[in-house]
Amino acid sequence: MFSGRGMPYHKVSIMVALVVTIAFTAVFSNNYIKDGKVAVIDLDNSKFSREFIEEMNASPYIRIKEVLNVPVDPKQLLHQDRNIAVIYLPDGFEKNGYSNAVNNIGVFYDNTNAAQSASIRSGLNAIVAMHNQKIGSAQIQALGFNSEQTSAVMNNISLKERLLFNPTGSASNSTTLGFLFFFSSMYFVFATIGIISRLRLEGKWNEQLLETSPFELMLRLIPYAICLTVSLVAGLAILRIIGDLSFMGNFFVLLLSIMLLAASAGLMSMLFGWGAANPGIAASRMILFLPGGFILGGMTSPIDILPSWVQVVFNVFPLVWEFRFTRDIILRGAAFMDTAQEFGGFMIYTGVLALLVCIRFYQEQKSVLAKKSANAKESVPDAGR
């Protein structure tokens, strides 16, 4: 443990304890989703519907992110984790609100994570109950309804719910899918994070620095990336054939995202394992950038339960990007253009990692050349002797 030839567990154990107790206490400081993102399709566009939307927006559980007055496919409003739910106010909402007619509100929940809709559901039920009581009491006093009419008015507005993308809450579409990508990526990182330290132990690192380029160093990731891609595709095929995975999107679009995952995770492995004395020490650094993506990527807990600052910071983890694509492409059936913005961001992120590898490579190359030049000067005999 103290020899420097294996994992420095005396350091790793303390680091894990500090991360879990301090960092994750701050990360999971919210115990419910506050201001869950909701889109409203308001086809009535009346004073009554606008007042109802304002009441929803006043709830601590709901934040109305966008209001549309034209028919839109609710699924389109849920891509890229844009919203958690879509509320559909039908034409004639105001007219039916002041009568004993049926007045249904359609609610479409994104069920890629079953836990994320609980707070919104609770808030909506409370708002509908309060609204029915307020409107019903006013009409009963004004019009003197009989008991049958009173019951109809007091239950005028009702919610008709539909769970999208994973209606049965299948583990194949959530937990199992998340573990497939996490464990596959974890062993990919174990295999690649020690590349540079292995070259050092074999005495080939200076040759790699002086006679090649950083791009040739990056090419060493290709065999590992191919193995990762094949393993993930095989796992998804098993989940689709034997399990009940809902594969709704385009396979080749998903394949592109897996290739970007392999590139970004491999480049980050190189950066974190760069200065390690041996592969064992390098492997211990995996905990710094891979598990965080699994924990914060939306497969174990809803993304919206995290504080806003965490939702910005967690983009440093490669798995967070990939889990966005698994939800959009596999479960929501998003096409390439539906995820083009995310692909652009993921490519920029990967490009930045490649740039950092190049900078680190040339810095060390310069340092080695300087040492080599200094050693050469020292070995030259003094001209006066």
VOTIDO-585330 format. One record per residue (C-alpha): residue number from 0; residue in three letters; z, x, y. Coordinates in steps of 0.2 Angstrom, whole numbers, plus 5000, padded with zeros to 4 digits. Layout:
+-----+---------+------+------+------+
: num : residuo :   pz :   px :   py :
+-----+---------+------+------+------+
: NUM :     ALA :    Z :    X :    Y :
...
+-----+---------+------+------+------+
//
This chain:
+-----+---------+------+------+------+
: num : residuo :   pz :   px :   py :
+-----+---------+------+------+------+
:   0 :     MET : 5000 : 5000 : 5000 :
:   1 :     PHE : 5004 : 5014 : 5012 :
:   2 :     SER : 4991 : 5027 : 5005 :
:   3 :     GLY : 4977 : 5020 : 5016 :
:   4 :     ARG : 4966 : 5018 : 5001 :
:   5 :     GLY : 4968 : 4999 : 4999 :
:   6 :     MET : 4973 : 4984 : 5008 :
:   7 :     PRO : 4987 : 4987 : 5021 :
:   8 :     TYR : 4997 : 4972 : 5015 :
:   9 :     HIS : 5012 : 4976 : 5025 :
:  10 :     LYS : 5002 : 4973 : 5041 :
:  11 :     VAL : 4991 : 4959 : 5034 :
:  12 :     SER : 5007 : 4949 : 5028 :
:  13 :     ILE : 5015 : 4949 : 5045 :
:  14 :     MET : 4998 : 4945 : 5054 :
:  15 :     VAL : 4996 : 4930 : 5043 :
:  16 :     ALA : 5013 : 4924 : 5047 :
:  17 :     LEU : 5011 : 4926 : 5065 :
:  18 :     VAL : 4994 : 4917 : 5065 :
:  19 :     VAL : 4999 : 4902 : 5055 :
:  20 :     THR : 5016 : 4900 : 5065 :
:  21 :     ILE : 5010 : 4904 : 5083 :
:  22 :     ALA : 4991 : 4901 : 5084 :
:  23 :     PHE : 4990 : 4885 : 5073 :
:  24 :     THR : 5005 : 4878 : 5081 :
:  25 :     ALA : 4996 : 4878 : 5098 :
:  26 :     VAL : 4979 : 4873 : 5090 :
:  27 :     PHE : 4986 : 4858 : 5081 :
:  28 :     SER : 4997 : 4853 : 5096 :
:  29 :     ASN : 4990 : 4835 : 5096 :
:  30 :     ASN : 4995 : 4823 : 5082 :
:  31 :     TYR : 4982 : 4810 : 5086 :
:  32 :     ILE : 4964 : 4810 : 5094 :
:  33 :     LYS : 4967 : 4807 : 5112 :
:  34 :     ASP : 4952 : 4800 : 5122 :
:  35 :     GLY : 4940 : 4799 : 5106 :
:  36 :     LYS : 4922 : 4799 : 5112 :
:  37 :     VAL : 4914 : 4782 : 5111 :
:  38 :     ALA : 4897 : 4776 : 5116 :
:  39 :     VAL : 4894 : 4758 : 5121 :
:  40 :     ILE : 4877 : 4748 : 5119 :
:  41 :     ASP : 4880 : 4734 : 5131 :
:  42 :     LEU : 4865 : 4722 : 5129 :
:  43 :     ASP : 4874 : 4708 : 5139 :
:  44 :     ASN : 4877 : 4719 : 5155 :
:  45 :     SER : 4888 : 4706 : 5163 :
:  46 :     LYS : 4904 : 4706 : 5173 :
:  47 :     PHE : 4913 : 4701 : 5158 :
:  48 :     SER : 4906 : 4715 : 5147 :
:  49 :     ARG : 4909 : 4728 : 5160 :
:  50 :     GLU : 4927 : 4723 : 5162 :
:  51 :     PHE : 4929 : 4724 : 5143 :
:  52 :     ILE : 4922 : 4742 : 5144 :
:  53 :     GLU : 4934 : 4747 : 5157 :
:  54 :     GLU : 4949 : 4740 : 5147 :
:  55 :     MET : 4943 : 4751 : 5132 :
:  56 :     ASN : 4941 : 4766 : 5143 :
:  57 :     ALA : 4959 : 4763 : 5149 :
:  58 :     SER : 4966 : 4765 : 5132 :
:  59 :     PRO : 4973 : 4783 : 5128 :
:  60 :     TYR : 4964 : 4783 : 5112 :
:  61 :     ILE : 4946 : 4779 : 5119 :
:  62 :     ARG : 4935 : 4788 : 5131 :
:  63 :     ILE : 4919 : 4779 : 5135 :
:  64 :     LYS : 4907 : 4794 : 5135 :
:  65 :     GLU : 4890 : 4784 : 5139 :
:  66 :     VAL : 4885 : 4766 : 5141 :
:  67 :     LEU : 4867 : 4760 : 5137 :
:  68 :     ASN : 4859 : 4744 : 5141 :
:  69 :     VAL : 4845 : 4745 : 5129 :
:  70 :     PRO : 4844 : 4744 : 5110 :
:  71 :     VAL : 4847 : 4761 : 5102 :
:  72 :     ASP : 4850 : 4766 : 5084 :
:  73 :     PRO : 4868 : 4770 : 5083 :
:  74 :     LYS : 4865 : 4785 : 5071 :
:  75 :     GLN : 4856 : 4794 : 5085 :
:  76 :     LEU : 4872 : 4793 : 5096 :
:  77 :     LEU : 4882 : 4801 : 5083 :
:  78 :     HIS : 4872 : 4817 : 5080 :
:  79 :     GLN : 4880 : 4834 : 5085 :
:  80 :     ASP : 4897 : 4826 : 5085 :
:  81 :     ARG : 4892 : 4818 : 5101 :
:  82 :     ASN : 4903 : 4802 : 5098 :
:  83 :     ILE : 4915 : 4796 : 5085 :
:  84 :     ALA : 4910 : 4778 : 5086 :
:  85 :     VAL : 4897 : 4767 : 5094 :
:  86 :     ILE : 4902 : 4749 : 5100 :
:  87 :     TYR : 4888 : 4736 : 5101 :
:  88 :     LEU : 4891 : 4722 : 5114 :
:  89 :     PRO : 4878 : 4708 : 5110 :
:  90 :     ASP : 4868 : 4698 : 5122 :
:  91 :     GLY : 4878 : 4682 : 5127 :
:  92 :     PHE : 4894 : 4691 : 5126 :
:  93 :     GLU : 4900 : 4684 : 5142 :
:  94 :     LYS : 4894 : 4666 : 5138 :
:  95 :     ASN : 4903 : 4666 : 5121 :
:  96 :     GLY : 4918 : 4674 : 5129 :
:  97 :     TYR : 4922 : 4658 : 5138 :
:  98 :     SER : 4919 : 4646 : 5124 :
:  99 :     ASN : 4925 : 4643 : 5106 :
: 100 :     ALA : 4909 : 4651 : 5099 :
: 101 :     VAL : 4909 : 4666 : 5088 :
: 102 :     ASN : 4909 : 4682 : 5098 :
: 103 :     ASN : 4907 : 4697 : 5087 :
: 104 :     ILE : 4907 : 4715 : 5092 :
: 105 :     GLY : 4898 : 4728 : 5081 :
: 106 :     VAL : 4907 : 4744 : 5079 :
: 107 :     PHE : 4899 : 4759 : 5070 :
: 108 :     TYR : 4911 : 4773 : 5064 :
: 109 :     ASP : 4906 : 4791 : 5060 :
: 110 :     ASN : 4914 : 4792 : 5043 :
: 111 :     THR : 4910 : 4811 : 5040 :
: 112 :     ASN : 4928 : 4813 : 5042 :
: 113 :     ALA : 4938 : 4798 : 5038 :
: 114 :     ALA : 4953 : 4803 : 5048 :
: 115 :     GLN : 4945 : 4803 : 5065 :
: 116 :     SER : 4942 : 4784 : 5067 :
: 117 :     ALA : 4960 : 4779 : 5064 :
: 118 :     SER : 4966 : 4780 : 5082 :
: 119 :     ILE : 4950 : 4772 : 5089 :
: 120 :     ARG : 4952 : 4758 : 5076 :
: 121 :     SER : 4970 : 4755 : 5081 :
: 122 :     GLY : 4966 : 4755 : 5100 :
: 123 :     LEU : 4951 : 4743 : 5098 :
: 124 :     ASN : 4961 : 4731 : 5088 :
: 125 :     ALA : 4975 : 4731 : 5101 :
: 126 :     ILE : 4962 : 4728 : 5115 :
: 127 :     VAL : 4954 : 4714 : 5107 :
: 128 :     ALA : 4970 : 4705 : 5103 :
: 129 :     MET : 4976 : 4707 : 5121 :
: 130 :     HIS : 4959 : 4701 : 5128 :
: 131 :     ASN : 4959 : 4686 : 5117 :
: 132 :     GLN : 4976 : 4682 : 5122 :
: 133 :     LYS : 4973 : 4684 : 5140 :
: 134 :     ILE : 4956 : 4674 : 5141 :
: 135 :     GLY : 4963 : 4661 : 5128 :
: 136 :     SER : 4979 : 4657 : 5138 :
: 137 :     ALA : 4969 : 4655 : 5154 :
: 138 :     GLN : 4956 : 4643 : 5146 :
: 139 :     ILE : 4970 : 4633 : 5137 :
: 140 :     GLN : 4979 : 4630 : 5153 :
: 141 :     ALA : 4963 : 4626 : 5163 :
: 142 :     LEU : 4954 : 4615 : 5150 :
: 143 :     GLY : 4968 : 4608 : 5140 :
: 144 :     PHE : 4961 : 4612 : 5123 :
: 145 :     ASN : 4967 : 4604 : 5107 :
: 146 :     SER : 4975 : 4614 : 5093 :
: 147 :     GLU : 4958 : 4618 : 5084 :
: 148 :     GLN : 4950 : 4623 : 5100 :
: 149 :     THR : 4965 : 4634 : 5104 :
: 150 :     SER : 4964 : 4643 : 5088 :
: 151 :     ALA : 4945 : 4647 : 5091 :
: 152 :     VAL : 4948 : 4653 : 5108 :
: 153 :     MET : 4963 : 4664 : 5104 :
: 154 :     ASN : 4952 : 4672 : 5091 :
: 155 :     ASN : 4936 : 4672 : 5101 :
: 156 :     ILE : 4931 : 4691 : 5100 :
: 157 :     SER : 4931 : 4699 : 5083 :
: 158 :     LEU : 4926 : 4716 : 5077 :
: 159 :     LYS : 4913 : 4719 : 5064 :
: 160 :     GLU : 4915 : 4736 : 5057 :
: 161 :     ARG : 4903 : 4748 : 5048 :
: 162 :     LEU : 4906 : 4765 : 5041 :
: 163 :     LEU : 4891 : 4777 : 5042 :
: 164 :     PHE : 4886 : 4792 : 5033 :
: 165 :     ASN : 4900 : 4792 : 5020 :
: 166 :     PRO : 4906 : 4774 : 5018 :
: 167 :     THR : 4916 : 4777 : 5002 :
: 168 :     GLY : 4925 : 4792 : 5008 :
: 169 :     SER : 4917 : 4803 : 4994 :
: 170 :     ALA : 4925 : 4820 : 4992 :
: 171 :     SER : 4907 : 4827 : 4988 :
: 172 :     ASN : 4902 : 4823 : 5006 :
: 173 :     SER : 4918 : 4831 : 5014 :
: 174 :     THR : 4931 : 4842 : 5005 :
: 175 :     THR : 4920 : 4848 : 4991 :
: 176 :     LEU : 4906 : 4852 : 5003 :
: 177 :     GLY : 4917 : 4861 : 5014 :
: 178 :     PHE : 4924 : 4872 : 5000 :
: 179 :     LEU : 4907 : 4876 : 4994 :
: 180 :     PHE : 4902 : 4884 : 5010 :
: 181 :     PHE : 4919 : 4892 : 5013 :
: 182 :     PHE : 4921 : 4901 : 4996 :
: 183 :     SER : 4903 : 4906 : 4995 :
: 184 :     SER : 4904 : 4913 : 5013 :
: 185 :     MET : 4921 : 4921 : 5009 :
: 186 :     TYR : 4914 : 4931 : 4994 :
: 187 :     PHE : 4898 : 4935 : 5004 :
: 188 :     VAL : 4909 : 4943 : 5017 :
: 189 :     PHE : 4919 : 4953 : 5004 :
: 190 :     ALA : 4903 : 4960 : 4998 :
: 191 :     THR : 4896 : 4965 : 5016 :
: 192 :     ILE : 4911 : 4969 : 5026 :
: 193 :     GLY : 4913 : 4986 : 5017 :
: 194 :     ILE : 4895 : 4992 : 5019 :
: 195 :     ILE : 4899 : 5005 : 5032 :
: 196 :     SER : 4915 : 5011 : 5024 :
: 197 :     ARG : 4906 : 5013 : 5008 :
: 198 :     LEU : 4892 : 5024 : 5016 :
: 199 :     ARG : 4906 : 5034 : 5024 :
: 200 :     LEU : 4915 : 5037 : 5007 :
: 201 :     GLU : 4898 : 5042 : 4999 :
: 202 :     GLY : 4894 : 5054 : 5013 :
: 203 :     LYS : 4879 : 5045 : 5019 :
: 204 :     TRP : 4885 : 5038 : 5035 :
: 205 :     ASN : 4880 : 5052 : 5047 :
: 206 :     GLU : 4863 : 5052 : 5039 :
: 207 :     GLN : 4861 : 5033 : 5042 :
: 208 :     LEU : 4866 : 5036 : 5060 :
: 209 :     LEU : 4855 : 5051 : 5064 :
: 210 :     GLU : 4839 : 5047 : 5054 :
: 211 :     THR : 4838 : 5028 : 5055 :
: 212 :     SER : 4840 : 5013 : 5067 :
: 213 :     PRO : 4853 : 4999 : 5068 :
: 214 :     PHE : 4839 : 4987 : 5062 :
: 215 :     GLU : 4838 : 4997 : 5045 :
: 216 :     LEU : 4857 : 4995 : 5044 :
: 217 :     MET : 4855 : 4976 : 5046 :
: 218 :     LEU : 4842 : 4976 : 5032 :
: 219 :     ARG : 4855 : 4980 : 5020 :
: 220 :     LEU : 4862 : 4962 : 5022 :
: 221 :     ILE : 4846 : 4955 : 5015 :
: 222 :     PRO : 4850 : 4956 : 4996 :
: 223 :     TYR : 4867 : 4948 : 5000 :
: 224 :     ALA : 4860 : 4934 : 5011 :
: 225 :     ILE : 4847 : 4930 : 4997 :
: 226 :     CYS : 4862 : 4928 : 4984 :
: 227 :     LEU : 4872 : 4917 : 4997 :
: 228 :     THR : 4857 : 4906 : 5000 :
: 229 :     VAL : 4853 : 4904 : 4981 :
: 230 :     SER : 4871 : 4900 : 4977 :
: 231 :     LEU : 4873 : 4887 : 4991 :
: 232 :     VAL : 4857 : 4878 : 4986 :
: 233 :     ALA : 4862 : 4878 : 4968 :
: 234 :     GLY : 4879 : 4871 : 4973 :
: 235 :     LEU : 4871 : 4857 : 4983 :
: 236 :     ALA : 4859 : 4853 : 4969 :
: 237 :     ILE : 4874 : 4851 : 4957 :
: 238 :     LEU : 4883 : 4840 : 4970 :
: 239 :     ARG : 4868 : 4829 : 4972 :
: 240 :     ILE : 4864 : 4827 : 4954 :
: 241 :     ILE : 4881 : 4827 : 4946 :
: 242 :     GLY : 4891 : 4821 : 4961 :
: 243 :     ASP : 4887 : 4808 : 4974 :
: 244 :     LEU : 4882 : 4820 : 4989 :
: 245 :     SER : 4872 : 4809 : 5002 :
: 246 :     PHE : 4858 : 4821 : 5006 :
: 247 :     MET : 4849 : 4812 : 5020 :
: 248 :     GLY : 4840 : 4826 : 5029 :
: 249 :     ASN : 4826 : 4839 : 5027 :
: 250 :     PHE : 4830 : 4853 : 5015 :
: 251 :     PHE : 4820 : 4866 : 5024 :
: 252 :     VAL : 4829 : 4862 : 5040 :
: 253 :     LEU : 4846 : 4865 : 5031 :
: 254 :     LEU : 4839 : 4881 : 5023 :
: 255 :     LEU : 4835 : 4888 : 5041 :
: 256 :     SER : 4854 : 4885 : 5045 :
: 257 :     ILE : 4860 : 4893 : 5029 :
: 258 :     MET : 4849 : 4909 : 5034 :
: 259 :     LEU : 4857 : 4909 : 5051 :
: 260 :     LEU : 4874 : 4908 : 5043 :
: 261 :     ALA : 4870 : 4923 : 5032 :
: 262 :     ALA : 4864 : 4933 : 5047 :
: 263 :     SER : 4879 : 4929 : 5058 :
: 264 :     ALA : 4892 : 4931 : 5045 :
: 265 :     GLY : 4884 : 4947 : 5039 :
: 266 :     LEU : 4883 : 4954 : 5057 :
: 267 :     MET : 4901 : 4949 : 5060 :
: 268 :     SER : 4906 : 4957 : 5044 :
: 269 :     MET : 4899 : 4974 : 5050 :
: 270 :     LEU : 4907 : 4973 : 5067 :
: 271 :     PHE : 4925 : 4969 : 5059 :
: 272 :     GLY : 4923 : 4982 : 5045 :
: 273 :     TRP : 4915 : 4996 : 5056 :
: 274 :     GLY : 4930 : 5007 : 5058 :
: 275 :     ALA : 4939 : 5004 : 5041 :
: 276 :     ALA : 4942 : 5019 : 5031 :
: 277 :     ASN : 4938 : 5011 : 5015 :
: 278 :     PRO : 4931 : 4994 : 5008 :
: 279 :     GLY : 4949 : 4988 : 5004 :
: 280 :     ILE : 4955 : 4990 : 5022 :
: 281 :     ALA : 4939 : 4982 : 5028 :
: 282 :     ALA : 4941 : 4967 : 5016 :
: 283 :     SER : 4958 : 4963 : 5023 :
: 284 :     ARG : 4950 : 4959 : 5040 :
: 285 :     MET : 4940 : 4945 : 5033 :
: 286 :     ILE : 4955 : 4934 : 5038 :
: 287 :     LEU : 4951 : 4937 : 5056 :
: 288 :     PHE : 4935 : 4927 : 5057 :
: 289 :     LEU : 4931 : 4917 : 5042 :
: 290 :     PRO : 4946 : 4905 : 5037 :
: 291 :     GLY : 4947 : 4900 : 5055 :
: 292 :     GLY : 4929 : 4892 : 5054 :
: 293 :     PHE : 4934 : 4882 : 5039 :
: 294 :     ILE : 4950 : 4876 : 5046 :
: 295 :     LEU : 4943 : 4872 : 5063 :
: 296 :     GLY : 4925 : 4867 : 5058 :
: 297 :     GLY : 4929 : 4848 : 5055 :
: 298 :     MET : 4930 : 4848 : 5036 :
: 299 :     THR : 4949 : 4848 : 5035 :
: 300 :     SER : 4954 : 4839 : 5050 :
: 301 :     PRO : 4944 : 4830 : 5064 :
: 302 :     ILE : 4937 : 4841 : 5078 :
: 303 :     ASP : 4942 : 4829 : 5091 :
: 304 :     ILE : 4961 : 4831 : 5087 :
: 305 :     LEU : 4960 : 4849 : 5093 :
: 306 :     PRO : 4963 : 4853 : 5112 :
: 307 :     SER : 4948 : 4855 : 5122 :
: 308 :     TRP : 4951 : 4874 : 5125 :
: 309 :     VAL : 4951 : 4876 : 5106 :
: 310 :     GLN : 4934 : 4867 : 5104 :
: 311 :     VAL : 4927 : 4880 : 5116 :
: 312 :     VAL : 4935 : 4895 : 5108 :
: 313 :     PHE : 4931 : 4890 : 5090 :
: 314 :     ASN : 4912 : 4893 : 5093 :
: 315 :     VAL : 4916 : 4912 : 5089 :
: 316 :     PHE : 4917 : 4907 : 5070 :
: 317 :     PRO : 4901 : 4906 : 5060 :
: 318 :     LEU : 4906 : 4892 : 5049 :
: 319 :     VAL : 4910 : 4881 : 5064 :
: 320 :     TRP : 4891 : 4881 : 5068 :
: 321 :     GLU : 4886 : 4879 : 5050 :
: 322 :     PHE : 4898 : 4864 : 5047 :
: 323 :     ARG : 4889 : 4855 : 5062 :
: 324 :     PHE : 4873 : 4857 : 5053 :
: 325 :     THR : 4880 : 4851 : 5036 :
: 326 :     ARG : 4886 : 4835 : 5045 :
: 327 :     ASP : 4870 : 4832 : 5055 :
: 328 :     ILE : 4857 : 4837 : 5042 :
: 329 :     ILE : 4865 : 4832 : 5025 :
: 330 :     LEU : 4875 : 4817 : 5030 :
: 331 :     ARG : 4867 : 4810 : 5046 :
: 332 :     GLY : 4849 : 4814 : 5041 :
: 333 :     ALA : 4845 : 4823 : 5058 :
: 334 :     ALA : 4828 : 4830 : 5060 :
: 335 :     PHE : 4825 : 4847 : 5067 :
: 336 :     MET : 4822 : 4840 : 5085 :
: 337 :     ASP : 4839 : 4831 : 5083 :
: 338 :     THR : 4847 : 4848 : 5081 :
: 339 :     ALA : 4836 : 4859 : 5091 :
: 340 :     GLN : 4850 : 4862 : 5104 :
: 341 :     GLU : 4862 : 4867 : 5091 :
: 342 :     PHE : 4849 : 4879 : 5083 :
: 343 :     GLY : 4846 : 4887 : 5099 :
: 344 :     GLY : 4864 : 4890 : 5102 :
: 345 :     PHE : 4866 : 4897 : 5084 :
: 346 :     MET : 4851 : 4909 : 5087 :
: 347 :     ILE : 4858 : 4915 : 5103 :
: 348 :     TYR : 4875 : 4917 : 5095 :
: 349 :     THR : 4867 : 4927 : 5081 :
: 350 :     GLY : 4857 : 4937 : 5093 :
: 351 :     VAL : 4873 : 4942 : 5103 :
: 352 :     LEU : 4881 : 4948 : 5086 :
: 353 :     ALA : 4865 : 4959 : 5083 :
: 354 :     LEU : 4866 : 4966 : 5100 :
: 355 :     LEU : 4884 : 4971 : 5098 :
: 356 :     VAL : 4880 : 4980 : 5081 :
: 357 :     CYS : 4866 : 4989 : 5090 :
: 358 :     ILE : 4878 : 4994 : 5104 :
: 359 :     ARG : 4891 : 5000 : 5092 :
: 360 :     PHE : 4878 : 5010 : 5082 :
: 361 :     TYR : 4871 : 5019 : 5096 :
: 362 :     GLN : 4888 : 5023 : 5103 :
: 363 :     GLU : 4893 : 5031 : 5087 :
: 364 :     GLN : 4877 : 5040 : 5085 :
: 365 :     LYS : 4879 : 5047 : 5103 :
: 366 :     SER : 4897 : 5053 : 5098 :
: 367 :     VAL : 4891 : 5061 : 5082 :
: 368 :     LEU : 4877 : 5070 : 5091 :
: 369 :     ALA : 4889 : 5076 : 5104 :
: 370 :     LYS : 4901 : 5083 : 5091 :
: 371 :     LYS : 4886 : 5091 : 5081 :
: 372 :     SER : 4880 : 5099 : 5097 :
: 373 :     ALA : 4898 : 5106 : 5101 :
: 374 :     ASN : 4900 : 5113 : 5084 :
: 375 :     ALA : 4883 : 5121 : 5085 :
: 376 :     LYS : 4888 : 5130 : 5102 :
: 377 :     GLU : 4904 : 5136 : 5094 :
: 378 :     SER : 4895 : 5143 : 5079 :
: 379 :     VAL : 4883 : 5154 : 5090 :
: 380 :     PRO : 4890 : 5172 : 5092 :
: 381 :     ASP : 4894 : 5177 : 5109 :
: 382 :     ALA : 4879 : 5186 : 5117 :
: 383 :     GLY : 4889 : 5200 : 5124 :
: 384 :     ARG : 4895 : 5206 : 5106 :
+-----+---------+------+------+------+
//
